[in-house]
Amino acid sequence: MKRIAVLTAGGDTPALNATLHGLVTQANAEEVEVFGILNGFQGLVGQTAPHVHLNPGFTIIPELNPARGGSIIGASRHYVHPDDEQLLEQASRTISRLSIEGLVCVGGDGTLNGLQPLSQILPCVLSPKTIDNDLGLNEQGEANRWTRPIPDQPETARLTPRAHAAVEPLDLEGIVNYVTPGYATAVFVAAGGVTRVRTTAESHRRVAIIEVMGRHSGYIALGAAYGQPDIILVPESPVDLALVTERVEEVYRHQQNVVIICGEGIVDSEGAEFGARRESTDPSGNLLLSGAAERLKSLLCDNLGDALFRDIGGHSDAATAIFTRKVGHTQRGGRPLMFDRFHASQLGAHAIDLLTSGQNNHVSTIQWSADDGFTLGHHSAEEFRDEWGVIHARRVDPSFYDSSLLQVSAHGSRYLQNIFTDSIGADDADFLRNSLFDSGNLDAPYESINVAIKRRVRELGD
């Protein structure tokens, strides 16, 4: 295999360029040409298929900086459905005209779904990325525990609890894809947001509800425990409103401020999302969620009443005392931490090895063991699919969360410590100190990487 393509799909994450850099570095060592397809699957199925030669003369182009967030080849939420014969035919023509022998897709569950039909055309490998940390399995065979009470209605899918989950913590060494690049940086931003909002809540005797991303997975909310919130709410554990209300009042009476972290996909006792929901344009079936924090605020105002905040905080009413904030897209952008840069580049390099060794429809993964720490692995994409062929977002295991204390559990802390204990490098601190208040930032306009890359873009027919 001497000529491959790579694309980045789905939402952007901080470590995409690091994945590309590791991939191209390994390709250079094996003398494999790499062409980056612009704008993900959208570029692959377009008539002109804009692309960039990432290693002319087996040298990495200078624009490919592993410490830069986002993706220099762009991304989109456009996917290829296995029943869309027209798009598949166009993708096949593009692959043939570019003389591509293999494809690496960098993405999450939606990207893995999009990769499936393409693997019938040429060898394909996925290099994972997602800030939600939801591409993986808590244990091998977990996909088989998804059931559908009504087989022809995907929305009825439910995950059967793992055996002995109530008494046995999850085996950390058995996790398939322990962590995804982008997660550590997203948690860094979320936890930092908690610490900054805390001082405002303290100063003004208020209750802050901070909403973080993750859809139906609570890993970012769980990781935000590093910011020391008083209450953590994850989508995997239905909100016990009476318990939350009791806990908020207890903490507020004690310290005159409360900080709550909630995942955007938190649900009530009936399993209904707190936030509004609508179908996204993502054919993988993902939902866009919004309003979880605002809904929680409304319910707490009703349950707590105004007197508590008048008597202790000097506020006119509960609505004034309780405020909401979303960390938002800052979780997805910016410079990746050392942990994400390193492991993203390793996964990218491993994806090249998988392709050149003849693997197809496989996922490059990060594994963990007490003896060896983080190592590389790979698994067939079929291991991630339920019996209907659907890939589900990985959920926070019950042993990671204490639903009675509304906090990360001791076992959840052990899971997180393996990721975050050495996640920040000295160069991360140096970059912040030397770059943010560089006087040149005041005089020079921002120079988008898109401008530099545009000079390298070629299209079919050029």
Buried (B, 14 or more C-beta within 10 A) or exposed (E): BEBBBBBBBBBBBBBBBBBBBBBBBBBBEBEBBBBBBBBBBBBBBBEBBBBBBBBEEBEBBEBBBBBBBBBBBBBBBBBBBBEBEEBBEBBBBBBEEBEBBBBBBBBBBBBBBBBBBBBEBBBBBBBBBBBBBBBBBBBEEBBEBBEBEEEEEEEEBEBEEBEEBEEEBBEBEBBBBBBBBBBBBBBBBBBBBBBEBBEBBBEBBBBBBBBBBBBBBBBBBBBBBBBEBBBBBBBBBBBBBEBBBEBBBEBBEEEBBBBBBBBBBBBBEEEEBBBEBEEBEBBBBBBBBBBBBBBBBBBBBEBBEBEBBBEBBEBEEBBBBBBBBBBEEEBBBBBBBBBBBBBBBBBBBBBBBBBBEEBBBBBBBBBBEEEEEBEBBBBEBEBBBBEEEBBBBBBBBBBBBBBEEBBBBEBBBBBBEBBBEEBBBEEBEEEEEEEEEEEEEEEEEEEEBEEEBEEBBBEBEE
